[in-house]
Amino acid sequence: MQWKKLVLWTVWPLAAATWVALVVLYFSNPSTSVWTGAVVAAAVMTEVAFWGTAVVLGTNLWGSRRRVFEFICSPFSARQNG
């Protein structure tokens, strides 16, 4: 469980820091090649954050799949009296 929190607490602050650095770089009037590299870096870091979150959520779902499927199937398997 600890590694999941570590992943989330690592990738999202890095993504936010990348976007803050991009805003700071924007106001320093960079060249086109520097700006392109910075935008690509911010986009890649954001993708890493989203996919890292997807991995964490997927492993949580896989670990608790029995409870999830019982919850999803409960309206169909419940017996109705009356």
C-alpha positions, 0 to 999 in steps of 0.5 A, spaced: 500 500 500 505 504 501 508 504 494 501 507 491 502 513 495 509 514 494 507 514 486 502 519 487 505 523 491 511 523 486 508 524 480 503 529 481 508 534 484 513 533 479 507 534 474 505 541 477 512 543 478 513 542 470 507 546 469 509 552 474 516 552 470 513 552 463 509 558 466 515 561 468 519 560 462 513 563 458 514 570 461 522 569 460 521 570 452 524 563 450 526 561 443 522 557 439 526 551 440 527 551 448 519 553 448 518 547 444 522 542 448 519 545 455 512 544 452 513 537 450 517 535 457 510 538 461 506 534 456 510 528 457 510 529 465 503 530 465 502 523 461 506 520 466 502 522 472 495 520 468 498 513 467 501 512 474 494 514 477 491 509 472 496 504 474 495 505 482 487 505 481 488 499 476 492 495 482 487 497 487 481 495 483 484 488 481 486 487 489 479 488 491 475 485 485 471 480 489 468 486 493 467 490 486 463 485 483 459 483 488 457 490 489 456 490 481 452 484 481 448 485 488 442 488 484 441 482 480 442 476 485 438 479 490 432 475 492 425 479 492 420 477 497 413 479 496 
